[in-house]
Every structure is written in C-alpha cells, then in structure tokens.
Amino acid sequence: MYQPLQLETLLAKAGCEPDLATGALVSPPYLSTTFERAPDGSYPRGYLYSRHANPTRHQLETLLAHLEGGQACAVFASGMAAATALLQALEVKSHVLIPKNVYYGVRNLLEKIFVKQVLSYTTADFSDLESVRAAVRPNTRLIWAETPSNPLLQITDLSALAQLAREVGARLVVDSTWAPPPIQRPLDLGADLVLHSLTKYLSGHSDVMGGALIAREADAFFERIRTIQQTAGAVLDPFSAWLTLRGLRTLAVRLRQQCANARVIATFLAQHPGVIRVHYPGLPDHPGHEVARRQMRDFGAMISFEVAGDATRALKVAARTRVFMRATSLGGTESLIEHRASIEPPDTSTPPNLLRLSIGLEHIDDLLADLSQALED
Ligand SMILES: Cc1ncc(COP(=O)(O)O)c(C=O)c1O
C-alpha cells in the first residue's frame, strides 16, 4: 500500500488527469456550459449544466478538499462570493463573531448587507480567547477567524478557538487566505470550515478571481452551501478554475521562496532606524510567535510595518519603490507595497503610518536594495 501522498506531490500534479478521449496529460478547461443527455433523458456522466457542476470546477474542488484535509469544497467567483454563500447558509437571526482585525471586506459585507437583512455581528480581540468567550451570545452560530490577520498579522490560537466553538455550539470558519497549505491547515486544528480567496496565493499570478469554502464534513450545512452555489450561481468559471489548477502546481515552491524572502525582509525592517514597528509572526518578539510556530509550517510572506512618521511619510516611502509595485492584493509572484489605511473605510483602525508588503519571488538583494533606498531620508 502507498502512504497517503504528500501535499507537494498532489500539488505538482494539479490538473493532471489524462483526458480519456485524447490522452492529453493536462486536462483541458471544459468551457462548455451544457452537457449531452442520453436517449433515455438521463445524464450518465453526471454533468448537465455548468452552473450546477462543471468538470474543471469539480477537479479543482476535489484537489482543494484534499489539500485542506476536508470532505467537500465549493468554489465561487471570488473570495467574497464564498463568504456571502457561507453567511447565507446561516439561520436567520444568527449572530456572527468576527475579529476586530479582519479583512475589511468581511466587515463591510456584514455591515452593509447582512445586518440589514438577517444576521447580527460583533467583534472581539481574537488574540485573546477570553475576549472571544465574553463576546459569545446565545445565538452565536459562526465564529469567524482570520489568521494571520489582514493587515496587522495577529495570530489566533486555532486549536483553543476550535475547542471554545465546540463548547458554545458554534461553527468555526478560518479565513486562511494569508497562509494556505502546506503552511497552515485549520481543519487539522479543529476548524469546521476553511475559506480562501483563490485570487491570492492559490492561483498565485494575480490573474484570477476566485474563492473557496472547504468543509471538514460533507454534512447538511455544507449541502446548504452547495445549494446556494448552484442556485444563486456565483460560481467560479471553468477557465479561472483551470488557471487556478495551473497555479497550484507551483504553490509549494512559490510559498517556500516567498516565505524565505519575507523572513529576511522582516529582519531587515526590524533593524531599520526609519521603521518603528514590524508586524510579522516570524519575529521572536511578535505576540503570536509561539502560537504561529505551533500551528504554521512557516510564517507566510505578508509583512506590515510602521514607518517613523505619519501617513505622508508612509506614502512617500511607497512612492519611491521601483521593484515593489504599488497595488492592492497579495500572493502573486511580484512583490507589492500598499498604504493600507487609504484603501480601507474612514473608520479604519489601521495605523496611518502602516505599509503592507506582499513578498514575491524577486531576488532578495533587489528587494532589500529597493526598500533600503525607499526608506532613506
Ligand atoms: C484575508 C482575505 N480574505 C478574503 C478576501 C476577499 O477575496 P476576493 O478579493 O477574492 O473577493 C481578501 C482580499 O483581499 C483577503 O485578504
């Protein structure tokens, strides 16, 4: 008997199911929206219409479920479409608990859409589990963690939070976009669901929008998510699914190099006189360092840092970079720098002097030289 395959092996063969008709090693993207019925009216190959199911999408969902160690996966047109489907699957009047530091789009989604209709939500400090426990309400049905968090890279102890969620009868979903497998696998730590923006590391080339929900169990709750996917229709299109499979082939090596670059850059920034604070869980003085060491295989490739000075100084540093490109988003092969507060809503708690880096695959010397010259007085 073979051992179960390592994640790196699964990734290297992503999208590689020899085509039955031609023997093509790499499966083609199945762009067809519709599928042939047999003379008796049945669909013997299982596909009838692409909103309902599509072979390329199915290939991606199967692989993502394996990667996270889950029983089922549904992919969507964006990370936010995946988040929407999850919130829609909750019972009316459920309470959702989210971290104070969370991707602002998730808070926006709850605030602008769901609280006006069917749900309530509050926030807590997820780096302190007593604060989470105190915020739980009798109708809390979903605890939403994001670790490392966007943009402050706070770390949540997922095993302890999963235990708490079980005690209070809530589901735990972890937005693991910033630390995909093989770096972090929240279901192994007791989470019920994992959310990914496929737009980031999993597709990995800044040319796909997508989202995924992976469930530990293919239970009735997941079936509701599947029904929302198929019926509401915010599905991932087949070509984006194919591009994501193609990107996944190099995920493990991309992450290895991006994390290695990030470790060097975080250490450089921590020693730089023009920087007053570095948010990166790989630094030994980061408050979440020990938990991150336990629950992650590496510390990821996202770094936020605060420059000595105000927003104007931070914007000036970003304006000077030549290798780092000024843009939002993350997880591509190219390094990005972003003044985060100016893209978030006016009531953001992101420090005005904070710059966020997504570390790419460029040569480390070029990245260091670029930051060094940008931080000069
Ligand atoms: C942590 C996190 N979750 C979810 C999203 C939303 O993903 P998408 O832009 O694919 O809708 C983002 C986007 O930046 C993110 O950073």
Ligand as a Chemical Component Dictionary entry (heavy atoms), coordinates in Angstrom:
data_LIG
# 
_chem_comp.id                   LIG 
_chem_comp.type                 NON-POLYMER 
_chem_comp.pdbx_formal_charge   0 
_chem_comp.three_letter_code    LIG 
# 
loop_
_chem_comp_atom.comp_id 
_chem_comp_atom.atom_id 
_chem_comp_atom.alt_atom_id 
_chem_comp_atom.type_symbol 
_chem_comp_atom.charge 
_chem_comp_atom.model_Cartn_x 
_chem_comp_atom.model_Cartn_y 
_chem_comp_atom.model_Cartn_z 
_chem_comp_atom.pdbx_ordinal 
LIG C1 C1 C 0 -7.940  37.685 4.067  1  
LIG C2 C2 C 0 -8.826  37.935 2.883  2  
LIG N1 N1 N 0 -9.994  37.291 2.791  3  
LIG C3 C3 C 0 -10.835 37.483 1.755  4  
LIG C4 C4 C 0 -10.525 38.378 0.742  5  
LIG C5 C5 C 0 -11.513 38.590 -0.379 6  
LIG O1 O1 O 0 -11.133 37.908 -1.537 7  
LIG P1 P1 P 0 -11.562 38.372 -3.009 8  
LIG O2 O2 O 0 -10.908 39.679 -3.281 9  
LIG O3 O3 O 0 -11.115 37.237 -3.880 10 
LIG O4 O4 O 0 -13.067 38.516 -3.019 11 
LIG C6 C6 C 0 -9.317  39.064 0.796  12 
LIG C7 C7 C 0 -8.973  40.041 -0.262 13 
LIG O5 O5 O 0 -8.022  40.778 -0.174 14 
LIG C8 C8 C 0 -8.440  38.849 1.889  15 
LIG O6 O6 O 0 -7.253  39.476 2.021  16 
# 
loop_
_chem_comp_bond.comp_id 
_chem_comp_bond.atom_id_1 
_chem_comp_bond.atom_id_2 
_chem_comp_bond.value_order 
_chem_comp_bond.pdbx_ordinal 
LIG C1 C2 SING 1  
LIG C2 N1 SING 2  
LIG C2 C8 DOUB 3  
LIG N1 C3 DOUB 4  
LIG C3 C4 SING 5  
LIG C4 C5 SING 6  
LIG C4 C6 DOUB 7  
LIG C5 O1 SING 8  
LIG O1 P1 SING 9  
LIG P1 O2 DOUB 10 
LIG P1 O3 SING 11 
LIG P1 O4 SING 12 
LIG C6 C7 SING 13 
LIG C6 C8 SING 14 
LIG C7 O5 DOUB 15 
LIG C8 O6 SING 16 
# 
